Amino acid sequence: MWAGTSVPSLSRVEKLCAVIFEDADLLVVNKPAGLVCHPTKGDQFSSLISRVRLHCDGTASVHLVNRLDRETSGVVLLAKHSEAAGLLGKIWESRAVRKEYLAIVHGRVPGECGLIDQPLGKDSDSIVAIKDCVRADGATAQTEFQVVRYFTRLQEEFSLLKVFPRTGRKHQIRIHLAHLGHPIVGDKIYGLDEDAYLALVQNRLTEAQREKLILPNQALHARSISLEWRGQAREFVAEPDETFRQFAEDDVRRL
């Protein structure tokens, strides 16, 4: 599954960001897990957008076309100027974009595929201010998934899924899979203990919590984005990092 499916990079993989594709209008990178997209109060390497500006020698007014959560890795598109940002924004709003994610979840997801069609809104009962949930008065949200395989690690069964979000709500994939009863491994908000998120931001995450999370970042990876750009069908692909791959491939039982 992993070998031979990546889109070749048109420039070298740099320390700043792994470049998947680049031309005069568009830059596509593989964002690592643990890196925020937006600028922070940290140094010039502390966010994806600041690293991209360095990559572009500070000359490009880059715009994020899509965004990923801090702990989600994978394909991010950036427009290198305002005209490209406008065109890509219209493509995104038209929903003429196909996104594929990979997720490792707890437990054995039944069946070969499914569609989660549940509205999402704010979780007013949560101690985490940014947490949303499935609620009847929420916004429409749909997530399609396919089971790739099951595997056993640490005396527990897991499922590797391909996930195709049909809508783009905040934390949609994470909420829907948790609602299904199969939270993403390492998810500190929608996983097994939401206090793990507060413990992380308050710098009090214990070893017991780390062991319960299993992985340092949530096992969610934006593997590919497909769209038509400049009259040509394009697919941009990035495979998950070594930590994700090793966890998913060891002791696997293929379908």
Buried (B, 14 or more C-beta within 10 A) or exposed (E): BEEEEBBEBEEEEEEBBBBBBBEEBBBBBBBBBEBBBEEEEEEEEBBBBBBBBBBBEEEBEBBBBBBBBBBBBBBBBBBBBEEBBEBBEEBBEEEEBEBBBBBBBBBEBEEEEBEBEBBBBBBEEBEBEEBBBBBEEBEEBBBBBBBBBBBEBEEEBBBBBBBBBBBEBBBBBBBBBBBBEBBBBBBBBBBBBBBBBBBBEEEEBEEEBBEEBBBEBBBBBBBBBBBEBEEEEBEBBBBBBEBBBEBBEEEBEEE
